[in-house]
Amino acid sequence: MFFFTLRRVLASVLVLLVSSFLVFSLCAASFDPLAKFRQQQPPPTQEFLDDVAHRLGVDQPFPVRYWHWLTGVVHGDFGLTVNNTEVTDQLWGRVAVTGRMIIGAVILAVILAIVVGVLGAVRQYEFSDYATTMLAYILIALPTFWFATLLKQYLAVELNDFVGGRVFETIGEQSAGIQLTATSQWEIWKDRLAHLVLPTISLALLTFASWSRFQRASMLDVLGSDYLRLARAKGLTYRRTVWRHGLRNALIPLTTVVALGIGTLFGGAIITEQVFAWNGMGRYLLQDGIGNNDVNVVLGWLMVSAFFVILFNLIADLLYAVLDPRIRLS
């Protein structure tokens, strides 16, 4: 298991290095950090533009720029924004905000996908199977922004008006000034939890819909396998056969889908944050990065996203070996 893990870690590091080069090449060719200043009226002097270019490092050859940026990233330094502020100081705070939503969405989506997928397989062609199948297809077809807006309108605005209070929060990741007025840390986290519910549900439901279909198909394959028939012939109950022996092997395809779906979750989080006005990575990319033509902000966002995608794929590789020990020898 040690050498299996070591090989996967080294491969992940290599993939991350290749990703960093591709990301830097694309951003260097697509973004002009000086465009914001060139559009000003009256236009700045050439000396000012040269000073900004030198400060951002865009006046250097491409290999030198990439090497300086890469060594900085390894040490946790993502460079400066066009406004002369540290990208690192801003980025990690946004990662913590978006991370709360994505982690909660992944946990909820995986649980729902396993439960709905397994029940749909063991009760194939029954009413519950048809109902969950129809629900999954509807959720898959819904646009992220529209579904999030529906939840915001009917589970927050209408429900809050009906009960005469605030059941769910709809704006921001926490109430304004809560850190100044809160009497305890628990009060701050309770407020953040109230703001977290609807964005997490929005992201999780749209994600679980497709994941549950993979889980159902995988479980159907396992239910028809010879070793499950043998387990039943030995006298094991049907429930124990399904949950203890069948589910373990049926989770392998879902593990792959979840690992590959992390990138999709980051994309969905961008839209969800816009609907609920979260000050997370989505707004950081769109407003501070693309909106300001700030290459270092975009690079930082893409590298953090790539890191988590590769990390989850590494975790998936290790889970394969746990779910099926034969994979360690392949």
Secondary structure, DSSP 8 states (H G I E B T S, - for coil): -HHHHHHHHHHHHHHHHHHHHHHHHHHHHH--TTHHHHTSSS---HHHHHHHHHHHTTTS-HHHHHHHHHHHHHTT---B-TTS-BHHHHHHHHHHHHHHHHHHHHHHHHHHHHHHHHHHHHTTTSHHHHHHHHHHHHHHHS-HHHHHHHHHIIIIIHHHHHHTS-SS--SSSS-TTHHHH-SSHHHHHHHHHHHHHHHHHHHHHHHHHHHHHHHHHHHHHHHTSHHHHHHHHTT--HHHIIIIIIHHHHHHHHHHHHHHHHHHHHHHHHHHHHHHT--SHHHIIIIIIITTT-HHHHHHHHHHHHHHHHHHHHHHHHHHHHH-GGGGG-
